[in-house]
Amino acid sequence: MVTDTISDMLTRIRNANMIKHQIVQIPGTKMSKAIALILKEEGFIEDFETYQENSFEYLLISLKYKGKSREPVIYKMQRVSKPGLRVYTSAKELPKVLDNLGIAIISTSKGVMTNLKAKELGIGGEVLCYIW
């Protein structure tokens, strides 16, 4: 059993991107669905869907590539807050990822969102990961 589902999700996407897979399967949790929704809204993945198999829920994420050489849209994914070391930030100190070319995914009291939306709402939270 995986204890850190967010790291597991990021690693599966990173590995699938390296070998240019079109689809990656991830165990479905509320957090992984929220992160997948953000990735879709920000244009990092094509789409995702959920399905049930033997009473377990899974996410199928369709990865996005550009050009004939199939360069991955996601250049890098980096986990920030870990189970052993949580990283929190205030609304004033929200991180900028590559001068807002990338995103930071923040878990706030109003739900999981990007650093730009959290700044707009004026709330801080736990910094889950950086994606660019």
VENNORVEN-V803215 format. One record per residue. N is the residue number from 0. RES is the residue in one letter. PHI is phi as a letter, one per 30 degrees, with the letter a starting at -180 (999 if undefined). PSI is psi as a letter, one per 40 degrees, with the letter a starting at -180 (NA if undefined). OMEGA is omega in radians with two decimals (* if undefined). Layout:
BEGIN
n: [N N]
res: [RES RES]
phi: [PHI PHI]
psi: [PSI PSI]
omega: [OMEGA OMEGA]
END
This chain:
BEGIN
n: [0 1 2 3 4 5 6 7 8 9 10 11 12 13 14 15 16 17 18 19 20 21 22 23 24 25 26 27 28 29 30 31 32 33 34 35 36 37 38 39 40 41 42 43 44 45 46 47 48 49 50 51 52 53 54 55 56 57 58 59 60 61 62 63 64 65 66 67 68 69 70 71 72 73 74 75 76 77 78 79 80 81 82 83 84 85 86 87 88 89 90 91 92 93 94 95 96 97 98 99 100 101 102 103 104 105 106 107 108 109 110 111 112 113 114 115 116 117 118 119 120 121 122 123 124 125 126 127 128 129 130 131]
res: [M V T D T I S D M L T R I R N A N M I K H Q I V Q I P G T K M S K A I A L I L K E E G F I E D F E T Y Q E N S F E Y L L I S L K Y K G K S R E P V I Y K M Q R V S K P G L R V Y T S A K E L P K V L D N L G I A I I S T S K G V M T N L K A K E L G I G G E V L C Y I W]
phi: [999 d d c d d d d d d d d d d d d d d c h d d b b c b e d b d d d d d d d d d d d d d i d b d a b b c a c b h i c c b c c c c d c b b i d d h d d d d d a b b d c d c e d b d b c b d d d c d d c c h h i d c b c c c c c d c j d a d d d d d d d d i b c l d d d a c b a]
psi: [h h d g d d d d d d d d d d d d d d e f i d i h h h h h i d d d d d d d d d d d d e e d i d i i i i i i h f e i h i h h h h i h i i i d e f h i d h d i h h h c h i d e g i h i i i d d f h i h h f f f d a i h h h h i e e a h i i d d d d d d e f i a a h h d i h h NA]
omega: [-3.12 3.14 3.14 -3.05 -3.14 3.09 3.11 3.12 -3.13 3.14 3.12 3.11 3.14 -3.14 3.12 3.09 -3.10 -3.13 3.00 3.02 3.11 -3.07 3.06 -3.14 -3.09 3.04 -3.05 2.99 3.11 -3.10 -3.13 3.06 -3.14 3.11 3.12 3.11 3.10 3.13 3.11 -3.14 -3.11 3.05 3.13 3.08 3.12 -3.05 3.01 3.08 3.14 3.01 -3.12 3.05 3.14 3.13 3.03 3.12 -3.13 3.00 2.98 -3.11 3.09 -3.07 -3.06 3.11 3.14 3.07 3.13 3.13 3.10 3.04 3.13 3.09 3.10 -3.13 -3.12 3.06 -3.07 3.11 -3.12 -3.12 -3.10 3.13 -3.13 -3.11 -3.14 3.14 3.14 3.13 3.09 -3.13 -3.12 -3.05 3.12 -3.06 2.97 -3.13 -3.12 -3.12 3.12 2.97 3.06 3.14 2.94 3.10 -3.04 3.02 -3.07 3.08 3.12 3.13 -3.14 -3.10 3.10 3.12 -3.13 3.12 3.11 3.11 3.12 3.14 3.11 3.12 3.09 3.13 -3.13 3.14 -3.08 -3.08 3.02 3.10 3.02 *]
END
